[in-house]
């Protein structure tokens, strides 16, 4: 899911300044996107962290002290003023920057998967469902509820089915592709429209011992000859609402009949619209997972005939 960044880690400057604000899940998503896309001030990292009980922390890192008024204007334009916590701007010491950039917030359990950073490697017993992912320039460390929801849905689905052709769209760090490859020991095709994410996903697959199984490539949705040739019976797509909406007709054409798709990156408010969209293109809802205001949908393709977009 490369449209957002979790704790991006550029070469550490002498001083880093962190701006932090908490909000409800929907507002936090809007604030994070607004901060990431801003040029004045321009961040070196934007991240989201679940605080629980429907609250999400948004943090942004800057190489110079950001102007409070400019940040407040961006935040208010993106999400209004209701339900937002106070904006905090503070200097981060070098040692603390290393901690933040590597996402050292502890291991995360999602179903039978355990996701941890390299700093926890010595404290985690190696097993088939342990995944090592450090926060970096791509999205997906399982600290965000959308990634965690996908892993829970994947773990649950693999108790009943053994898909042969797996496609991970918008792979980000590669976490979902790696999880599928570890359990199934079968090839997984992992794509992203961000070439940096493709590189990161490949490196993470290598670190987790599944590089021969995870084929990474730069592609937007199904817009790649190799992706269009496959007929996946499991599709993983942790994207944003607009991307999921636009992807529905193409996914319907390419997903195997009775195949499963796991969709996330949407809030509870957005989920109903995505459900209706995919229902119109031949998918049936099997499960809905809600974590901290974020929704993961598990759907299956129910018929060959599909509607035109």
N, C-alpha and C positions, 0 to 999 in steps of 0.2 A: 504494500500500500504506500506508494512512494509520493503521493500528493501531500503527505505531511512528513515531518521529521521528528524523531525522538532523540533528544540529547545528542545532536550532531557533534562530532569530535574533530575539529580542525586542529592544526598545530597550536599548542597552548600559547597565547600571548602573555605578556607580563602581568596583565590584570584583566579579569573578566567581570562584567557587571551583569547581575541577574535581576530581571523584572519578573515578578510573580503575582498572579491573581487567581482566585478560585471562583467558580461559577457552577451553575447546573450544567449537565452534560451537553445539551444543545447549544447553550451560549458559549461554553468552553470551546467547542468545535469551531464556532464562528470566529471567536477571538484568536484562536491559534492560526487559522488560515489568514486572517487579516494581518497579524503580526509577521507571519512568514513571507507574505507577499509585499510587505512594506519596503520602501527604499530609503525612507527618511523617518525614523532610524531603520537601518538594515541589520537584522540579527545574524549571528553566526550559527544559531541553533534555536529551534522552537520545539517544545515538548509538551506532552500531556501525561498526567499521572492521576490515576483514580484515588480519591480520598475516601470513597465509600459513601453510602447513604445518598447517592445521586449527585455528589459533588465531585468536580474534577479540577485539579490544579493545572493551570497553564503557566509555563515558564519559558522565558526567552533570554538568551545570552548575547551580550554586546561587547565589542572591543573598546567602546567609549561610553561614557555615561549617557544614557538616553534621556531626552527631555521628557519629564513627567507629563507635561501638558500635551505633547505630541502623542504619547502613548495613550493617554486617556481619550483623546479625540478618536484615535483608531479603534479603541475598544468600544466606545459608546456608539460609533457609527456601525460597528459590526453586531453588537448585542444589546444596545440600550444601556440602561443603568440599573434595572431591577435585578435583584438577586445576586449582584456581584460583590465579592469580597473586596477588601482594600488592596490597592496597588502598592506593592513593595518593591523598592529598588535598592539593591545592596551590592557592595563589592565582594567578590568571591576570591579567596586566597588561592594561590597556585595549587596547593595540595587538595583543596576542596574542589577545584576545577577538574582535576584528574578523576576524583570520585564521581562528580556529576557527569562528566563526559563519558564515563564507562558505565553509567546507569547502575551504580552499586546500591540498589534498593532491595536486594535480597532475592532469593529464588522465588519463583511463582509456580504453583501447582494448578494445572488445568486438566481435570479428569485424571487419567493415569500419566499424563505428561508432566514433566518437571523441567521448567526452563530456568537456566541460571547463567550468570556471567562467568568470565574466566577467573574472576577474583574468588568465586565460590567453588572452583574446580576441585580443590583438595577436600572440600567438605561434603561433596555430593558423590554418592556411590554410583559408579557408572552402570547404566542399564539401558535397555533398548529404547525407553521412552524419556531418557534424559537428553536435553537439547541445550547446547552451549551457544548463547547469543549475547554478544556485547552490544549495547546501544551504540548506534553509529549514524551514518548519513541516510539510512533508509528506515522505513517504519516497520516495527514489529519486534517487540521483546517480551510480549505477554503481560507487561504491566498495564497496557491499555485493554479495556474491557472488550473491545471488538476482536482483538487478536486472541484473547483468552476464550471468548465465546466460540470462535472458530475451532480452537484446539479441543474444547469440550465437545463440540458437535462432531468433530472428526473422530475423536476417541469413541464416542457413542456409536457412530455409524460403522466403524470398523469392527465392532462386536458382532455385527450381523452380515456385513457384505465384505467381499474381497475384490475391489475394483481392479481392473487390469490396465486401464488407461487413465492416468491422472493428469490434470492440467491445473496449474496454479497461476491465475491471472493477477497481475499487480503484486508480484511476489515480495517486494520490499527486501527485508533481510533474508528471505528464503525460509522463514521459520515453518510455514505450513507445508511446503514441499519437502523440507527435511523431515518433519514429523511423519508425513505419509511414507516417505522412502524408508525411514527407520523401521516402521511397523510392518509394511508390506514387502519390503525388499524387492520392489519393482521400480522400473523407470518412472520418473516424474518429469513432466515438462513444465518449467517455471519461467514465466515471461514478465517483463516490466517495461514501461515506456521510458524509464530513466536508466541510461547506460551505467551510471554509478551504482544504482541498486542492483543491476545485473551482475556487476563485478563483485559487489559485497555478498550477494546471495551465493555466488559460486565459491567464494572464499569460505563462507560459513558452512556450505555443504562439505567442503574439504575438511574443515576443522571437526565436523561431526561424523566423518568417516563414510559419507554417502555421496561423495563427488561423482563416482562413476554412475550413480543412479539418477542424479539430478542434472538435467540438461537445461541450462539457462540461456535465454536469448532476449534480445531487445524487440519488443512488439507492443502495440497498443491493442488490447482486446484480442480479437481473432485475426487482426490485420497482419498476418505473416504466413507465407506459403506453408511452412511446416505446421503451424498451429491449425490452419484450415484443413490440412490433410488428416488430422486425427479425429477420432470420434470418442471423446472421453466419456467414461461412465462415472467419473467423479470430477467435478469442477469446484475449485476453491477460489473465491473472489472476495477479498477484504478490501473494498474500494470506498468511494464516496457515493452519495445518493445519485447524483447526476450520471456518473459513470455506470452504475448498476442499471439505472433506468434505460440508458442508451444501449446497453449490452444485451438486453432481453431478446430481441428478435434474432440476433446472431447466435446467442447461446442456445436458443431453441432449435435452430437449424443444425447445430454442430454437436449437441449433447446426445448421447445414445438414448434410445427409448428405454424408459425406466431408470435412466441414469440419475444420479444425485448431484445437486449443487448446494454448496454451503456459501451463503452470502452474508456479508457483514460490512461494518463501517457506517451504519445508519442508526439514528436515534429511534426511540419508541414512536415519536411523532411521525417519522418518515417511513416507518416499517409498513404501515397499511397500504400506502401508495405503491411501494415496491412489490408487496404481495399481490396486489391487484394487477399490476403490470405483468408480472410473470405468469399469473393465472391466465391472462388473456393470450399468452403465447405457449400454453400447453403444459404448465407446471402446476403441481399440487403441493400445498403446504403440508409438511410432515411434522415439523417441530419449530417452536419459537423459543429462543433462549434470551432472557433479558438480564443484563448485568450492569448495574450502576447507570441505568438510563440508556444503555446501548443494546441494540437488538441483533441477534444472529438468526438467520432463517435457514432451515433445512428444507429443500424442495426437491421433488422428483418430476421428471418429464413423463407425462402420462399418455401422450398420444403422438402419432407421427404427423398428423396434419397440424400446421401452425398458421396463425393469422399473419397477415402482412402488417408491417409497421405503418 
